[in-house]
Amino acid sequence: MTVAKSYDLIIVGAGMVGALSAILLANASLRVALIDKHDGEYELSPPPAYDARVSAISSQSKRLLEEANVWQNMPQGRVATYDNIVAWDGLGAGYIDFNAGSVSMAELGNLVENAVLSQQMMAQIQRMNNIDLYFNNGLSSYQISDTGVQADLLSGDRIDAQVIIAADGAVSALRTDNGFETVEWDYGHTAIAATIEIDQPHENTAWQSFGEEGVLAFLPLPDVGERHFVSIVWCVPPDDADHLKALPDEDFCRRLHYAINKRFTVVGITRARQTIPLRQRHAKQYVKSGIALIGDAAHTIHPLAGQGANLGFGDVMALVEVLSKAHRRGEALGAIKVLRRYQRARMLDNMAMAAGMEAFKRLFSTQQPLWVQLRNTGMKHFDKNQALKKKLIARAAGLSSFS
Ligand SMILES: Cc1cc2nc3c(=O)[nH]c(=O)nc-3n(C[C@H](O)[C@H](O)[C@H](O)COP(=O)(O)OP(=O)(O)OC[C@H]3O[C@@H](n4cnc5c(N)ncnc54)[C@H](O)[C@@H]3O)c2cc1C
């Protein structure tokens, strides 16, 4: 009979959220088995072929990545800072400008390619001796009981632990297999992500247009010499996305130029267009005895405010705090009363963000004249209200919660 190797935790999924949780839980002296079907290798193309998938990283997330000894090792020339957000309504005169200086912050956030962040997390994981990697691997069978988790892996390894963490992304098999119900619906939007070159400096500003052409963001990337680059996230109905994806480069660039209200001329595409269907999902519970959901396995939201991974990192922060405290007290890590502390710490905040994104998306999808007029008037008032802007920025930076 194969003897099982024992851990405190099994984490399934080494995406950005699972990998960060492995590092921080291992920092708290817990023994971690990290499983992924992926091989853990991230090929980076040299700039300007920046990866098409980037994330806006909030101040709170940056602090967590520093704590994990990841941020300090980010390669030179692969992180951009943004200190302004400019958003406008393409169907009216509504305009909002958020500025870091006006709220006494050094920056509003950072833009980083997902592959760069994942690569640095993997490098840190390799430096730690209490994380065992089971990559190109997966669960073949497993049992979760009151005493813990026993798992047989596709590789033939047998492992056990006190608790299993599902960080296996939006279509989490662990969530489905374990009967976690979700509230979910299609946003009726597909995101197109790509890296493009523009004719003028991006001014360290995240530019965002809401209009007939959908929701479009130009997110700053590091300049290469005198050349300027942004990552785009363009959210449009699925049929429009298919059409835009199939357009020749030159026509696509022209459409972008009009969709961003001619603010920039688009010189070319340096990283191919990717399309990602968008769906809102929220698990009704994040925990059951012996198992907890984190990151996209627990919730997915519209990317219009760039908050999905930041919420996942918020889950990590709460989970690490709960489990490391329970470990110090000698409590069973998989006990439902322990895991519920994590759920209590996160669910309300995550739900509030999801509701906010839904309301925002609905408000900015409509072209009904009355709503267009109302939202433009609202934007103008909002832009003048410094106190409200400060509050929203603090929330987006992860420096305050809704609750
Ligand atoms: C267009 C777009 C733009 C976005 N922009 C931002 C942004 O600016 N800022 C932000 O904060 N968020 C952003 N997000 C959200 C963010 O990308 C996600 O929230 C984040 O990547 C989720 O990370 P995760 O680790 O939870 O899941 P994933 O990244 O999906 O990782 C899941 C991991 O689990 C593994 N896995 C899955 N199933 C199994 C299995 N059965 N066995 C073993 N391994 C398995 C996968 O291989 C993968 O490595 C954006 C999302 C989109 C779509």
The ligand as an ORCA input file, in Angstrom:
! r2SCAN-3c Opt
* xyz 0 1
  C     -10.225     40.591    -19.557
  C      -9.959     40.511    -18.086
  C      -9.235     41.523    -17.466
  C      -8.985     41.468    -16.088
  N      -8.310     42.485    -15.501
  C      -8.093     42.449    -14.173
  C      -7.409     43.510    -13.509
  O      -6.989     44.491    -14.143
  N      -7.211     43.435    -12.165
  C      -7.683     42.385    -11.438
  O      -7.514     42.380    -10.214
  N      -8.338     41.352    -12.025
  C      -8.544     41.350    -13.368
  N      -9.193     40.319    -13.968
  C      -9.603     39.147    -13.158
  C      -8.433     38.193    -12.943
  O      -7.802     37.880    -14.173
  C      -8.907     36.903    -12.265
  O      -9.729     37.238    -11.168
  C      -7.711     36.085    -11.751
  O      -6.846     35.767    -12.797
  C      -8.207     34.801    -11.094
  O      -7.106     34.084    -10.610
  P      -7.327     32.628     -9.972
  O      -5.952     32.198     -9.543
  O      -8.415     32.643     -8.984
  O      -7.840     31.703    -11.163
  P      -7.070     31.216    -12.541
  O      -6.150     32.255    -12.970
  O      -8.152     30.778    -13.410
  O      -6.198     29.973    -12.009
  C      -6.753     28.706    -11.812
  C      -5.616     27.671    -11.835
  O      -6.164     26.403    -11.536
  C      -5.667     25.429    -12.438
  N      -6.677     24.384    -12.545
  C      -7.947     24.520    -12.996
  N      -8.596     23.344    -12.912
  C      -7.714     22.448    -12.392
  C      -7.799     21.071    -12.076
  N      -8.933     20.384    -12.251
  N      -6.707     20.456    -11.580
  C      -5.531     21.148    -11.397
  N      -5.413     22.466    -11.669
  C      -6.487     23.107    -12.163
  C      -5.422     26.196    -13.741
  O      -4.457     25.548    -14.544
  C      -4.937     27.552    -13.213
  O      -3.543     27.563    -13.056
  C      -9.467     40.361    -15.332
  C     -10.199     39.345    -15.949
  C     -10.446     39.419    -17.317
  C     -11.253     38.308    -17.959
*
